[in-house]
Amino acid sequence: MRHPVALVLCLLLSLGIWLITNLSQSYSDVVGVVVVAESSLEGYSRQSSPSSVAARCTATGFRLLSMKLSKPRPNVIEVDPDAFEAKEDGVFSLSSEVLYRYAEGIFGTHCTVESFLSKAFDFHFTHENYRKVPVKGVLLLDFKPQYMASAPVRFTPDSVILYADPDRLADLDAVLTRPVVQKDIRSSLNGIVELEPISGVRLSDTRVTYNLDVTRYVEVIRTVPVSVRNLPDGKVLNLFPSSVTVKFRCAFPVYSDPLDDVEFYVDYEEFARSLTGSCIVHSSRLPSSVLTIDISPEVCECVENFEVR
């Protein structure tokens, strides 16, 4: 009895070695995988419904056998919205050339795609109610003396898409960032900040990058006369006061007098439309080196007279 048992064991061992040896080698075969595309297509759901993607792949026998016998659990791939081609309402296509970029996410790291069985594959996304709103920064910034922002903070992206019920969307006109807190600022800032989540709302982006240009400045204070523009012939407009104090903040270093070509004026046409005779003092031809101006007072009281000839 021992000899037949030993023979069977030898046969099983040989079969196992043969099977392992053969399955360890590389083969080419057609494999089908269920895929869910995840993207930020404006006006559509975040994820597509499952779609089948088939390709001829090269992998070990073990890998191919595992892929054929395993349950068709969807593989989720993150797809750039620009990679899709819109076909019809809710249907977006990915060409086989584009899918090569996502081959590893679809078939795994130990599988090489030789060719896809179709030139393109369709993915279905459902419509969702949405609204595009701007990003508003919550900035708690403290600058070192004689330093300031040379331009408003820039967010990328500067707007996001909100997805929710129409009634919920009607109440939303912006999305806020989490607070950006910086102290003793003396150089430009950049970074990534999270957006404040909104209950019951899906955001197309959950974080944005920010950039803030910072420069050193010098302050120049001058008292300047105020002129009148668009004054009709034969009329006189008396201004009270006739001059204002202007505080300039100029980028350091200052190479020329910021007042060289600047004019401060009130517009007669605004006076003609005014009910009280109060007019805002405007400025023109400010040089690019001027970061901000502060005019005091900002308003002149105007009294019209006729010119005496």
C-alpha positions, 0 to 999 in steps of 0.5 A: 500500500505504501508504494501506490500512496507514494506514487500519488503523492509524487504525482500531486507534487509534480503537478503542483510544481508544474502548475506553479512553474507555468502560472509564474510565467507571463501570458497575454489574455483579454481581461475585463474590469469594472471601472468607476470614473471619479471627476469634477465635471461641472453640473454632474455627480462626482462618480460615474455609474460602473462601466466595463473596460476590456483590454488585452493584457500581459501578466503572470498566470497567477495574476490573470487567473486572479483577475478572471476569478475575482468578483467584479468589484469596481476600480475607482480612477480619478480622471481629469475633467479635460480628458473626457469628450462629451457625447450626449447628455450625461455621457462622457467618453474616454479614448483608449489613448487617454485610458493608457494613462490610467491603466495602472489604476484600472488593471493594477501594477502587475499588469501591462496593457497591450491594447484596449478592445475599443477605441473609446469607452463611455461613462455615465454621470447623473445631473446634479443641481449646482451653483458656481460661487467665488472663494472668499478668504478669511485673512488674519494678517499682521505686517511688520512696520513699513510692509504691506500687500501690494495686491489683493490675495489671489486664490486658485481656483478663485471659485468653486461649484456647490452641489445641493438642493436648489433651495439650499443653493439659493442661500449661498453666494460664496464659500469661505476659507479657513482662517489664514493667520500670519504675523510679522509679515515681510515677504510674499506668502503662498500656501494651501488652505482648506475651504469651510465645509457647508452642511448638506453641500458638496464642493467641487474643491475642498482646498485652494492655493493662495498667493499674496504679494508683499512689498516694503513701502514708504509713506508720503503726505502732501496737501494738494489743490482740488480742481474741477472737471467737465465745468461748463463755460460761464460757470464757477464751482466753489469747493469747500475745502479747496485742497485736501491732504493725501497720504501716499504709500509707495513701493520702496524705493521711491525714484520720483515724486508721486505727485509729478502727474497726479490730479485730484478733482471733483466732477461737475457732472456728478455735482449736477446729479447730486441732491446735496452738493457733496462730491467725492474727490477723485484722482487720476494718473497715479503712478504704478509705484503708488500702492494706496492713497488716503484722501482727507477729507474724501468729500468736498462741499460744492457751491455753483456760481455764474462767472462774472464778466 
